[in-house]
Amino acid sequence: MRSDLVLRAIALVGVLALPGIASAQTPPRGDDGPPFRVPNDQVDDELDRSLRQEFDEDHPAPPPLGDAAPAGPRKQDDDDRLRLRLGGFAAHYYAQLQSVRLSYREGLSGGGVIRLDKNDAVADFDPSNTQLYRAWFDIGRHVSITGGFWRGVFRSSDHVSTQSFTFGRTTFLEGERIGTRVEAMTADLDLVLKPVNNRWFEMGLHIGARYMFWESQLTSRSDPSREERSRIEAAVPVVGASLAFRPLRWFELFARGRVGYLEYDRPSRRDDWGSVDAKAKEARTAEIDLGMKFVIKETIGVIAGYRLDHLRLEREVEERTEGARGTVHGLYAGLILQF
């Protein structure tokens, strides 16, 4: 009986509280009518219309975040990835030979130093149109292998000698017409280490070798049988350094210098196999190369510069001593190709 009274009391309380809860959840009424409520369909239509105005055909909407393409690797100027590149150039080299000194002794004949082009004493060499070649193989940004080749032939025809001299076994007299021919050649191979190589600067350290060849030929024009020829060659180790500045990606200013020296002296001796003759050789070289490069998209371009090579070769064996020295310099220009 008492439990029925409790249940009836709880139900009465709920009935009295229900209108207040409903009034709290109902939107406020207007003064003249029922509460304002926007239908869901109208809200969707307004949203679609605003999106169509914001993103038209010329301004499409961005893709959903889930479908965005992954960003690619950012390209950097100082990329340390290992990349291989092969390149080279061929250039026309307008070379001049000067400061030439020769010596050639056969037995007791000759051996004195002859200054060929001093005041045009014996020869007046014309400039020579020669070719200059160079190639390189880059292994990444910091290591490179380079090589080069040059050969030139210089002539002085029918020059009247202003002095008498002995070259080998032949004596040429003052006032005699003499034809002079000099052939010089160099071949280089270097390992280049580049501790600094970035967008703006490059510094290289060169370690390598140079092969040098020099042939001198003197001929009397009045008696062609009176001719002497001397030939010397040597390979020497070389070291050097190079610098490059790139104010623009397609334009580079460069400078390179290399020097080399070799001295070899073997005294005569006798062993179980017989006697060994004495032999001595000395070779020196110096190179300076200055210029500029224009390269389009790191593939094709042009190069122009100034080059100077000093060569000095001396050799002594039994009954013979030979020596030659001279400086070759001039301007060059050519085409570059690399890939």
LUMDO-678767 format. One line per 5 residues: number of its first residue (from 1); their letters; for each residue x, y, z of N, C-alpha, C, O. Coordinates in steps of 0.2 Angstrom, whole numbers, plus 5000, padded with zeros to 4 digits. Each point is the difference from the previous one (the first is absolute). Layout:
BEGIN
NUM) A) X Y Z X Y Z X Y Z X Y Z  ...
REM end
This chain:
BEGIN
1) MRSDL) 5004 4994 5000 4996 5006 5000 5004 5006 5000 4999 5005 4996  5006 4995 5008 5005 5006 5001 5004 5000 4993 5001 5006 4998  5001 4989 4999 5004 5000 4994 4996 5003 4994 5003 5004 4996  4990 4995 5004 4996 5003 4995 5000 5008 5001 5000 5003 4995  5000 4999 5011 5000 5007 5001 5007 5003 4998 4999 5006 4997
6) VLRAI) 5006 4991 5004 5007 5003 4997 5000 5000 4993 5002 5005 4997  4996 4990 4999 5000 5000 4993 4995 5006 4997 5002 5003 4995  4993 4998 5008 4995 5005 4998 5003 5007 5001 4999 5004 4996  5005 4997 5009 5004 5006 5002 5005 5002 4995 5001 5005 4997  5003 4990 5001 5005 5000 4995 4997 5002 4993 5003 5005 4996
11) ALVGV) 4992 4992 5002 4997 5001 4994 4997 5007 4999 5000 5004 4995  4997 4999 5011 4997 5007 5000 5006 5005 4999 4999 5005 4997  5007 4994 5006 5005 5004 5000 5003 5001 4993 5001 5005 4997  4999 4989 4999 5002 5000 4993 4996 5004 4996 5002 5003 4995  4991 4996 5006 4995 5003 4996 5001 5008 5001 4999 5004 4995
16) LALPG) 5002 4998 5011 5001 5007 5001 5006 5003 4997 5000 5006 4998  5006 4990 5002 5006 5003 4997 5001 5000 4993 5004 5003 4997  4992 4993 4999 5001 4999 4993 4998 5006 4996 5004 5001 4995  4992 5003 5006 4999 5007 4996 5006 5004 5001 5001 5004 4995  5002 4997 5011 5006 5004 5000 5006 4998 4996 5003 5004 4997
21) IASAQ) 4998 4989 5003 5005 4997 4996 4999 5002 4992 5005 5001 4997  4989 4998 5001 4998 5001 4993 5001 5007 4998 5002 5001 4995  4996 5004 5010 5001 5007 4998 5007 5002 5000 5002 5004 4996  5002 4993 5007 5008 5001 5000 5003 4998 4994 5004 5004 4997  4993 4991 5000 5003 4997 4993 4997 5003 4994 5003 4999 4995
26) TPPRG) 4992 5005 5006 4996 5003 4994 5003 5006 4998 5001 5004 5005  5001 4998 4989 5003 5006 4998 4995 5006 5002 4994 4999 5000  5009 5007 5001 4995 5005 5001 4995 5002 4995 5002 5000 4994  4992 5002 5008 4995 5001 4996 5000 5008 4997 5003 5004 5004  4995 4997 4990 5000 5007 4998 4994 5003 5003 4995 4997 5003
31) DDGPP) 5004 5009 4996 4995 5004 5003 4993 4998 4997 4995 5001 5003  5006 4998 4990 4993 4999 4996 4999 4993 4998 4996 4999 4996  5008 4996 5006 4999 4993 4997 5004 4995 5004 5003 5001 5005  4997 4993 4992 5004 4994 5003 5007 5001 4999 5002 5005 4997  5003 4992 5007 5007 5000 4999 5003 4999 4993 4997 4996 4997
36) FRVPN) 5008 5008 5001 5003 4999 4993 5005 4994 5000 5005 5000 5004  4994 4996 4992 5005 4994 4999 5001 4999 4992 4995 4999 4996  5012 5001 5002 5002 4999 4993 5000 4993 4999 5003 4996 5003  4994 5002 4991 5000 4992 4998 5007 4998 4998 5004 5005 4998  4998 4989 5003 5007 4998 4999 5001 5000 4992 5006 5001 4998
41) DQVDD) 4989 4998 4998 5001 5000 4993 5002 5007 4997 5005 5000 4996  4992 5005 5007 5002 5007 4998 5007 5001 5002 5004 5004 4997  4998 4994 5009 5007 5001 5003 5005 4997 4995 5005 5003 4998  4994 4991 4999 5004 4996 4996 5001 5004 4993 5005 5001 4997  4989 5002 5001 5000 5004 4993 5004 5006 5001 5004 5001 4995
46) ELDRS) 4995 5003 5010 5004 5006 5001 5008 4998 5000 5004 5004 4997  4998 4991 5007 5007 4998 5000 5003 4998 4993 5005 5002 4998  4991 4994 4998 5002 4998 4994 5001 5006 4995 5005 5001 4996  4990 5004 5004 5000 5006 4996 5007 5004 5002 5003 5003 4996  4998 4998 5010 5006 5004 5002 5006 4997 4998 5005 5003 4998
51) LRQEF) 4996 4990 5002 5006 4997 4998 5001 5000 4993 5005 5001 4997  4989 4999 4999 5001 5001 4993 5002 5007 4998 5004 5001 4995  4994 5004 5009 5003 5007 4998 5007 5001 5002 5004 5004 4997  4998 4992 5008 5007 5001 5003 5005 4996 4995 5006 5003 4999  4992 4991 4999 5005 4996 4996 4996 4999 4993 4996 4995 5000
56) DEDHP) 5006 5009 4995 4997 4999 4993 5005 4996 4996 5005 4996 5003  4994 5003 4990 5004 4997 4996 5007 5002 5000 5005 4996 4999  4996 5011 5001 5007 5003 5000 5003 4999 5007 5006 5001 5000  4991 4998 5005 5002 4999 5007 4997 4994 5003 4996 5001 5005  5007 4993 4993 4997 4994 5003 5001 4999 5007 5005 5003 5003
61) APPPL) 4991 4993 5000 5001 4999 5008 5006 4996 5001 5002 4996 4996  5002 5005 5009 5006 4996 5002 4998 4992 5001 4994 4999 5002  5010 4997 4996 4998 4993 5001 5000 4998 5008 5003 5004 5004  4993 4991 4997 5000 4998 5007 5007 4998 5003 5004 4998 4996  4997 5003 5010 5006 4999 5004 5002 4993 4999 5006 4999 4999
66) GDAAP) 4990 4996 5001 5002 4993 4999 5003 4999 4993 5003 4995 5000  4995 5009 4995 5002 4998 4993 5006 5004 4998 5002 5000 4994  5001 5004 5010 5005 5005 4998 5007 4996 4999 5001 4995 5003  5002 5007 4991 5006 4996 4998 5006 5002 5004 5000 5006 5003  5004 4989 4998 5006 5001 5005 5004 5005 4997 5002 5000 4994
71) AGPRK) 5001 5005 5010 5005 5004 4997 5006 4997 4998 5003 4996 5004  5000 5006 4990 5006 4997 4998 5006 5003 5004 5000 5004 5003  5006 4993 4996 5006 5002 5003 5002 5007 4998 5000 5001 4994  5002 5003 5010 5002 5007 4999 5007 5000 4997 5005 4997 5002  4996 5006 4992 5006 5000 4996 5005 5005 5004 4997 5006 5001
76) QDDDD) 5009 4993 5000 5004 5004 5003 5007 5001 4996 5001 4996 4996  5002 5010 5005 5006 5001 4996 5005 4996 5002 5005 4998 4996  4996 5001 5010 5005 4996 5003 4998 4993 5001 5001 4997 5006  4997 4999 4989 4997 4993 5001 5006 4996 5000 5005 5000 4996  4996 4996 5010 5005 4995 5001 4999 4993 4997 5004 4996 5001
81) RLRLR) 4991 5003 4995 4999 4994 4997 5005 4998 4995 5003 5005 4997  4999 4989 5002 5005 4998 4995 4998 5001 4993 4995 4996 4998  5007 5008 4998 4998 5001 4993 5007 5000 4996 5005 5003 5002  4994 4993 4993 5006 5000 4995 4999 5004 4994 4994 5001 4997  5011 5003 5001 4999 5004 4994 5007 5000 4996 5005 5000 5002
86) LGGFA) 4994 4999 4991 5005 5000 4996 5000 5006 4995 4994 5001 4997  5012 5002 5002 5000 5006 4996 5006 5001 4997 5005 4997 5001  4995 5008 4994 5007 5002 4997 4999 5006 4995 4994 5002 4999  5011 5000 4999 5000 5005 4995 5006 5000 4995 5005 4997 5001  4994 5005 4993 5005 5001 4995 5000 5007 4998 4995 5003 4998
91) AHYYA) 5011 5000 5002 5001 5007 4999 5006 5001 4994 5004 4996 5000  4995 5010 4997 5005 5002 4996 5005 5005 5004 4998 5004 5003  5008 4994 4997 5006 5003 5004 5004 5004 4995 5004 4997 4997  4996 5009 5004 5005 5005 4996 5006 5001 5004 5000 5004 5004  5005 4991 4995 5006 5000 5004 5006 5004 4997 5001 5000 4994
96) QLQSV) 5003 5002 5011 5006 5004 4998 5006 4996 5004 4999 4999 5006  5006 5000 4991 5006 4997 5003 5006 5005 5001 5001 5004 4995  5001 4997 5011 5005 5005 5001 5005 4997 5005 4999 4995 5004  5007 5009 4997 5005 4999 5006 5002 4993 4999 5001 4996 5004  5001 5002 4989 5002 4993 4999 5008 5000 5000 5004 5004 4998
101) RLSYR) 4998 4991 5006 5007 4998 5001 5002 4993 4998 4996 4996 5003  5009 5002 4993 5001 4994 4998 5007 4998 5002 5005 5005 5000  4997 4989 5001 5007 4997 5000 5000 4993 4998 4996 4996 5002  5010 5003 4995 5000 4993 4997 5008 4998 4999 5003 5004 4996  4999 4991 5008 5007 4998 4999 5000 4993 4998 4997 4996 5002
106) EGLSG) 5008 5003 4993 5002 4993 4998 5007 4999 5000 5004 5003 4997  4998 4993 5008 5007 4999 5002 5003 5006 5002 4998 5003 5005  5007 5000 4992 5003 5006 5002 4998 5006 4996 5002 5006 5000  4993 4993 4996 4997 5005 4995 4994 5003 5003 4995 4997 5002  5004 5010 4998 4994 5003 5002 5000 5000 5007 5004 4999 5004
111) GGVIR) 4989 5002 4999 4999 5001 5007 4999 5006 5003 4997 5001 5005  5004 5005 4991 4999 5006 5002 4992 5002 5000 4997 4997 4996  5001 5008 5008 4993 5002 5000 4999 5005 4995 5003 5005 4999  4992 4994 4997 4998 5004 4994 4993 5003 5002 4995 4997 5001  5005 5010 4999 4994 5004 5001 4997 5002 4993 5003 5004 4997
116) LDKND) 4993 4992 5001 4998 5000 4993 4996 5007 4998 5002 5003 4995  4994 4999 5009 4996 5006 4998 5002 5006 5004 4996 5005 5001  5009 4995 5002 5003 5006 5003 5002 5005 4995 5005 4999 4996  4991 5007 5003 5001 5005 4995 5000 4996 4993 5004 5002 4996  4992 4993 5003 5000 4996 4994 5007 4998 4998 5001 5000 4994
121) AVADF) 5003 4997 5010 5006 4998 4999 5001 4995 4995 5003 5000 4995  4993 4994 5006 5000 4994 4996 4993 4999 4997 5000 4998 4994  4995 5003 5010 4993 4999 4997 4995 5005 5002 5001 5004 5006  4994 4997 4990 4994 5005 5002 4994 4996 4999 4997 5000 4994  5001 4997 5011 4994 4995 4999 4993 5004 4999 4999 5005 5003
126) DPSNT) 4998 4992 4993 4993 5003 4998 4995 4996 5005 5001 4995 5002  4994 5009 5000 4994 4997 5004 4997 4994 4997 5000 4999 4993  4998 4996 5011 4998 4994 4997 4992 4999 5002 4999 5001 5006  4997 4996 4989 4993 4999 5001 5000 4993 5003 5000 4995 4995  4999 5003 5011 5000 4994 5003 4993 4998 5003 4996 5004 5000
131) QLYRA) 5004 4990 5002 4994 4998 5003 5001 4998 5007 5005 4997 5002  4990 5004 5003 5001 4999 5007 4994 4995 5002 4994 5002 4998  5007 4993 5005 4994 4995 5002 5001 4999 5008 5005 5000 5003  4989 5000 5000 5000 4998 5007 4993 4996 5002 4995 5002 4997  5006 4993 5007 4994 4996 5002 5000 5000 5008 5005 5000 5003
136) WFDIG) 4989 4999 5000 4999 4998 5007 4995 4996 5001 4995 4999 4997  5006 4997 5009 4995 4995 5002 4999 5002 5008 5004 4998 5004  4990 5005 4997 4998 5002 5007 4997 4994 5004 4995 4997 4997  5007 5001 5009 4998 4995 5004 4997 5004 5006 5003 5001 5005  4991 5001 4995 4997 5004 5005 5002 5007 4999 5003 5002 4995
141) RHVSI) 4996 5002 5011 5002 5007 5000 5008 5001 5002 5002 5005 4999  5001 4990 5004 5006 5001 5003 5006 4996 4997 5006 5001 5002  4993 4995 4993 5005 4997 4997 4999 5000 4992 4995 4999 4998  5011 5002 4999 5000 5000 4992 5006 4997 4998 5006 5001 5003  4994 4996 4991 5006 4998 4996 5000 5004 4993 4995 5000 4997
146) TGGFW) 5011 5004 5002 5000 5004 4994 5006 4998 4996 5005 4997 5003  4995 5004 4991 5005 4999 4995 5000 5005 4995 4995 5003 4998  5011 4998 4998 5001 5005 4995 5005 4998 4995 5005 4996 5002  4995 5007 4992 5005 4999 4995 5001 5006 4996 4995 5003 4998  5011 4998 5000 5002 5006 4996 5006 4998 4996 5004 4997 5002
151) RGVFR) 4996 5005 4991 5006 4999 4996 5000 5006 4995 4995 5002 4997  5011 5001 5003 5001 5006 4995 5007 4999 4996 5005 4997 5003  4995 5005 4991 5006 5000 4996 5001 5008 4998 4996 5003 4998  5010 4999 5003 5002 5007 4999 5006 5000 4995 5005 4996 5000  4995 5008 4995 5005 5000 4995 5003 5008 4999 4996 5005 5001
156) SSDHV) 5010 4995 4997 5003 5006 4998 5004 4998 4994 5005 4997 5000  4993 5005 4994 5003 4998 4994 5004 5006 4997 4999 5006 5000  5007 4991 4997 5005 5005 4997 5002 5006 5004 5000 5005 4997  5001 4994 5009 5002 5005 5004 5008 5001 5000 5003 4995 5001  4999 5011 4998 5008 5001 5000 5002 5000 5007 4999 5005 5004
161) STQSF) 5006 4991 4997 5003 5000 5007 5005 5006 5001 5004 5001 4996  4995 5002 5010 5004 5005 5002 5006 4998 5004 5004 5004 5002  4997 4989 4999 5006 4998 5003 5002 4993 4998 4996 4997 4997  5010 5001 5005 5002 4993 4998 4999 4996 5006 5001 5002 5006  4997 4992 4994 4999 4995 5005 5001 4993 4998 4999 4998 4994
166) TFGRT) 5002 4997 5010 5000 4993 4999 4995 4997 5003 4999 5000 5007  4997 4996 4990 4994 4996 5002 5001 4993 4998 5000 4998 4994  5002 4998 5011 5002 4993 4999 5006 4999 4996 5005 5003 5003  4996 4994 4991 5006 5000 4997 5000 5005 4994 5005 5000 4996  4991 5004 5004 4999 5005 4994 5002 5007 5003 4997 5002 5005
171) TFLEG) 5007 5002 4991 5001 5007 5002 4997 5004 4995 5001 5000 4994  4994 5005 5008 4997 5004 4996 5003 5007 5000 5002 5002 5006  4999 5001 4989 5004 5007 4999 4996 5006 5001 4994 5000 4998  5009 5005 5004 4996 5007 5000 4999 5002 4992 5004 4999 4996  4990 5003 5003 4997 5002 4994 4997 4994 4996 4998 5001 4994
176) ERIGT) 5002 4993 5008 4998 4994 4997 4992 5000 5001 4997 5002 5005  5000 4996 4990 4992 4999 5000 4999 4994 5003 5002 4994 4998  4994 5006 5008 4998 4994 5004 4993 4999 5000 4996 5005 5002  5001 4989 4997 4993 4998 5001 5000 4997 5007 5003 4995 5001  4992 5007 5003 5000 4997 5007 4992 4998 5001 4996 5003 4998
181) RVEAM) 5004 4991 5005 4994 4997 5001 5000 4997 5007 5004 4997 5002  4991 5005 5002 4999 4998 5007 4993 4997 5001 4995 5003 4999  5005 4991 5004 4993 4996 5001 5000 4999 5008 5005 4997 5002  4990 5005 5001 4999 4999 5007 4993 4997 5001 4995 5001 4997  5005 4995 5009 4994 4997 5001 4999 4998 5008 5005 4999 5003
186) TADLD) 4989 5002 5000 4999 4998 5007 4994 4996 5000 4995 5001 4996  5005 4995 5009 4994 4995 5002 5000 5000 5007 5004 4999 5004  4990 5003 4999 4999 5000 5007 4994 4995 5003 4996 4999 4996  5005 4999 5010 4995 4996 5003 5001 5002 5008 5005 4999 5003  4989 5003 5000 5000 5003 5007 4994 4997 5003 4995 4998 4997
191) LVLKP) 5006 5001 5010 4995 4998 5005 4998 5007 5003 5005 5003 5003  4989 4999 4997 4998 5007 5003 4996 4999 5006 4995 4996 4999  5007 5006 5007 4996 5000 5006 4997 5007 5001 5004 5005 5000  4990 4995 5001 4996 5007 5001 4997 5000 5007 4994 4999 5001  5010 5004 5004 4997 5000 5006 4995 5006 5001 4995 4999 5004
196) VNNRW) 5005 5005 4991 4994 5005 5000 4998 5000 4993 5003 5001 4995  4990 4998 5004 4997 5000 4994 4992 5001 5001 4997 4995 5002  5001 5011 4997 4993 5002 5001 4998 5004 4994 5003 5001 4995  4991 5002 5007 4997 5004 4994 5004 5006 4998 5000 5002 4994  5004 5001 5010 5004 5006 4999 5007 4999 4998 5003 5003 4996
201) FEMGL) 5001 4992 5008 5007 4999 5000 5002 4993 4999 4996 4995 5002  5010 5004 4995 5003 4994 5000 5007 5000 5001 5004 5005 4997  4999 4991 5007 5007 5000 5001 5003 4993 4999 4997 4995 5003  5008 5004 4993 5002 4993 4999 5008 4999 5001 5003 5005 4999  4999 4989 5003 5007 4999 5001 5001 4994 4995 4997 4995 5000
206) HIGAR) 5009 5007 4996 5001 4995 4995 5007 4996 5001 5005 5003 5003  4994 4991 4996 5006 4995 5001 5000 4995 4994 4995 4997 4998  5010 5004 4998 5000 4996 4994 5007 4999 4997 5005 5000 5003  4995 5000 4990 5006 4999 4996 5000 5003 4994 4994 5001 4997  5011 5001 5000 5000 5003 4993 5006 4997 4996 5006 4999 5002
211) YMFWE) 4992 4999 4992 5005 4998 4995 5002 5005 4995 4995 5004 4997  5011 4997 5002 5003 5006 4996 5004 4997 4994 5004 4995 5001  4995 5008 4993 5004 4998 4995 5003 5006 4996 4996 5005 4999  5010 4995 4999 5003 5006 4996 5005 4997 4995 5004 4996 5002  4995 5007 4992 5004 4998 4994 5002 5006 4997 4996 5004 4998
216) SQLTS) 5011 4997 5001 5003 5006 4997 5003 4997 4993 5004 4995 5000  4995 5009 4995 5004 4998 4994 5002 5007 4996 4996 5004 4999  5011 4996 5000 5003 5005 4997 5003 4998 4993 5003 4995 5000  4996 5009 4994 5002 4998 4994 5003 5006 4996 4997 5005 5000  5008 4993 4997 5003 5006 4996 4997 5000 4993 4999 4995 4997
221) RSDPS) 4998 5011 5001 4997 5000 4994 5005 5000 4994 4998 4998 4994  5008 5004 5007 5005 5000 4994 5002 4993 4999 5002 4998 4995  4998 4997 5010 5002 4993 5000 4996 4996 5004 5001 4999 5006  4993 4998 4992 4995 4997 5004 5003 4994 5003 4997 4997 5005  5009 5000 4993 5003 4994 5003 5003 5002 5007 5001 4996 5004
226) REERS) 5000 5010 4997 5002 5003 5007 4994 5001 5004 4997 5006 5000  5001 4989 5003 4994 5000 5005 5001 4997 5006 5004 4994 5000  4994 5008 5005 5000 4997 5007 4993 5000 5003 4996 5005 5000  5003 4990 5004 4994 4999 5003 5001 4997 5007 5004 4996 5001  4992 5007 5004 5001 4998 5007 4992 4999 5003 4996 5003 4998
231) RIEAA) 5004 4991 5005 4993 4998 5003 5001 4998 5007 5004 4996 5002  4992 5007 5003 5000 4999 5007 4993 4999 5002 4995 5003 4998  5004 4993 5007 4993 4999 5003 5001 4998 5007 5005 4997 5002  4990 5004 5002 5000 4998 5007 4993 5000 5003 4995 5004 4997  5004 4993 5008 4994 5000 5004 5001 5002 5007 5005 4997 5004
236) VPVVG) 4991 5008 4999 5002 5003 5006 4994 5000 5005 4994 5001 4997  5006 4998 5009 4994 5001 5005 4999 5008 5000 5005 5004 5000  4989 4998 5001 4998 5007 5000 4995 5000 5006 4996 4996 5002  5004 5010 5001 4995 5002 5005 4997 5007 4998 5004 5004 4997  4990 4998 5006 4998 5007 4998 4993 5001 5004 4998 4996 5004
241) ASLAF) 4999 5009 4994 4994 5003 5003 4996 5003 4995 5003 5003 4995  4990 4997 5006 4996 5004 4995 4994 5003 5004 4999 4998 5006  4999 5008 4992 4994 5004 5003 4995 5001 4994 5002 5001 4995  4992 5000 5008 4995 5001 4995 4994 5005 5004 4999 4998 5006  4999 5007 4990 4995 5004 5003 4994 5000 4995 5001 5001 4994
246) RPLRW) 4993 4998 5009 4994 5000 4996 4995 5005 5002 4995 4999 5004  5005 5007 4993 4996 5005 5002 4993 4999 4997 4995 5002 5003  5004 4994 4992 4994 4998 4997 5000 4992 4999 5006 4997 5000  4989 5000 5000 5000 4992 4999 5003 4998 4993 5003 4995 5000  4996 5009 4995 5003 4998 4994 5007 5003 4998 5002 5000 4994
251) FELFA) 5000 5004 5011 5007 5004 4998 5005 4999 5006 4998 5000 5006  5008 4998 4992 5005 4998 5005 5007 5004 4998 5002 5000 4994  5001 5002 5010 5007 5003 5000 5005 4995 5003 4998 4998 5006  5007 5000 4991 5005 4995 5003 5007 5002 4999 5002 5003 4996  5002 4994 5009 5007 5000 4999 5003 4994 5003 4998 4997 5005
256) RGRVG) 5008 5001 4992 5003 4994 5001 5008 5000 5000 5002 5004 4995  5001 4994 5009 5008 5000 5000 5002 4993 5002 4998 4997 5005  5007 5000 4991 5004 4994 5002 5007 5000 4999 5002 5004 4995  5002 4993 5009 5007 5000 4999 5002 4992 5001 4997 4996 5003  5009 5003 4993 5002 4993 5001 5008 5000 4999 5003 5004 4997
261) YLEYD) 5000 4991 5006 5007 5000 5000 5002 4992 5001 4997 4996 5004  5009 5002 4992 5003 4994 5001 5007 5000 4999 5002 5003 4995  5002 4994 5009 5007 5000 4999 5002 4992 5001 4999 4997 5005  5005 5001 4990 5002 4993 5000 5008 5000 4998 5002 5002 4995  5002 4994 5009 5007 5000 4999 5002 4993 5002 4999 4997 5006
266) RPSRR) 5004 4999 4989 5002 4993 5001 5007 5000 4998 5002 5001 4994  5003 4998 5011 5007 4999 4998 5001 4994 4996 4996 4995 5000  5010 5005 4997 5002 4994 4996 5002 4994 5005 5003 5002 5005  4996 4992 4993 5003 4995 5005 5000 4993 4996 4998 5000 4994  5005 4996 5009 5001 4993 4996 4998 4995 5005 5002 4999 5006
271) DDWGS) 4994 4996 4991 4997 4995 5004 5001 4993 4997 5004 5000 4995  4993 4995 5007 5000 4993 4997 4998 5000 4993 5002 4996 4996  4994 5009 5002 4997 5000 4993 5003 5004 4996 4999 5001 4994  5006 5003 5008 5004 5004 4996 5000 5007 5003 4999 5001 5005  5003 5004 4990 5001 5007 5003 4993 5004 4998 4997 4998 4995
276) VDAKA) 5002 5006 5010 4994 5004 4999 5002 5008 4999 5004 5002 5005  4994 5001 4990 5003 5007 4999 4996 5005 5004 4995 4999 5003  5009 5006 4999 4997 5005 5004 4994 5004 4996 5001 5000 4994  4994 5002 5009 4995 5003 4997 4997 5005 5005 4999 4999 5006  4999 5007 4992 4998 5005 5004 4994 5004 4996 5001 5001 4994
281) KEART) 4994 5001 5010 4994 5003 4997 4997 5005 5005 5000 4999 5006  4998 5007 4991 4997 5005 5004 4994 5003 4996 5001 5002 4994  4993 4999 5009 4995 5003 4996 4996 5004 5005 4999 4998 5006  4999 5008 4992 4996 5005 5003 4994 5002 4996 5001 5001 4994  4994 5001 5009 4994 5003 4997 4996 5004 5004 5000 4999 5006
286) AEIDL) 4996 5006 4991 4996 5004 5004 4994 5002 4995 5001 5001 4994  4993 4999 5009 4994 5002 4995 4996 5005 5004 4999 4999 5006  4998 5006 4990 4995 5004 5003 4994 5001 4995 5002 5000 4994  4992 4999 5008 4994 5000 4996 4995 5005 5003 4998 4998 5006  5000 5007 4990 4995 5005 5003 4995 5000 4994 5001 5000 4994
291) GMKFV) 4992 5000 5008 4995 5001 4995 4993 5000 5003 4999 5002 5006  4996 4997 4990 4993 5001 5002 4996 4994 4996 5002 4998 4994  4993 5000 5009 4996 4995 4996 4992 5003 5000 4998 5003 5005  4999 4995 4990 4993 5001 5000 4996 4994 4998 5002 4997 4995  4994 5000 5009 4997 4993 5000 4993 5001 5000 4998 5002 5005
296) IKETI) 4998 4995 4991 4993 5000 5000 4997 4994 5003 5001 4995 4997  4996 5005 5008 4997 4995 5003 5005 4994 5002 4998 4994 4999  5008 5008 5002 5005 4995 5002 5001 4995 4995 5002 4994 5001  4997 5008 4992 5001 4995 4995 5004 5002 4994 5005 4997 4999  4994 5009 4999 5004 5003 4994 5002 5007 5001 4996 5004 5003
301) GVIAG) 5010 4998 4995 5002 5007 5001 5006 5001 4996 5002 4997 4996  5001 5009 5006 5006 5002 4997 5005 5002 5005 4998 5001 5006  5009 4999 4992 5005 5001 5005 5005 5005 4996 5001 4999 4994  5002 5005 5010 5005 5005 4997 5005 5001 5006 4998 5001 5006  5009 5000 4992 5004 5001 5005 5007 5002 4998 5001 5000 4994
306) YRLDH) 5004 5000 5010 5007 5001 4999 5004 4995 5004 4999 4998 5005  5006 4999 4991 5004 4995 5003 5007 5001 4999 5002 5003 4995  5002 4995 5010 5007 5000 4999 5003 4994 5003 4999 4997 5005  5006 5000 4991 5004 4994 5002 5007 5001 4999 5003 5003 4995  5001 4996 5010 5007 5000 5000 5003 4993 5000 4998 4996 5005
311) LRLER) 5006 5002 4991 5003 4993 4999 5008 5001 5001 5003 5004 4996  5000 4991 5007 5007 5000 5001 5002 4993 5000 4998 4996 5005  5006 5001 4991 5002 4993 4999 5008 5000 4999 5002 5004 4996  5001 4992 5008 5007 4999 4999 5001 4992 5001 4998 4997 5005  5007 5001 4991 5002 4993 5001 5007 4999 4998 5003 5003 4996
316) EVEER) 5000 4992 5008 5007 4999 4999 5002 4993 5000 4998 4996 5005  5005 5001 4990 5002 4993 4999 5007 5000 4998 5003 5005 4998  5000 4989 5001 5007 5000 4998 5000 5003 4993 4997 4998 4995  5008 5007 5004 5002 5003 4994 4994 5004 4997 5001 5003 4994  4994 4999 5010 4995 5004 4998 4996 5004 5005 4999 4997 5006
321) TEGAR) 5000 5009 4993 4997 5005 5005 4995 5004 4995 5001 5003 4995  4992 4997 5008 4995 5004 4996 4996 5004 5005 4999 4998 5006  4999 5007 4992 4996 5005 5004 4995 5004 4996 5002 5002 4994  4992 5000 5008 4996 5004 4997 4995 5003 5005 4998 4997 5005  5001 5009 4994 4995 5004 5004 4997 5005 4996 5002 5003 4996
326) GTVHG) 4992 4999 5006 4996 5005 4997 4993 5001 5003 4998 4996 5004  4999 5010 4994 4993 5002 5003 4995 5000 4994 5002 5004 4995  4993 4993 5006 4994 5000 4995 4994 5004 5004 4999 4998 5005  4999 5007 4992 4994 5003 5003 4996 5003 4994 5002 5001 4994  4991 5001 5008 4996 5002 4995 4993 5000 5002 4998 4997 5006
331) LYAGL) 4997 5005 4990 4993 5000 5001 4997 4994 4997 5002 4997 4995  4992 5000 5008 4997 4994 4997 4992 5001 5001 4998 5004 5005  4998 4993 4991 4993 5000 5001 4997 4994 4997 5003 4997 4995  4992 5000 5008 4997 4994 4997 4993 4998 5003 4997 5005 5003  5001 4989 4995 4993 4998 5002 5001 4995 5006 5004 4996 5000
336) ILQF) 4991 5004 5004 4999 4995 5006 4994 4996 4999 4995 5002 4998  5006 4992 5004 4994 4995 5000 5001 4995 5006 5005 4997 5001  4990 5003 5003 5000 4996 5006 4993 4997 5001 4995 5003 4999  5005 4991 5004 4994 4997 5002 5001 4995 5006 4995 4997 5002
REM end
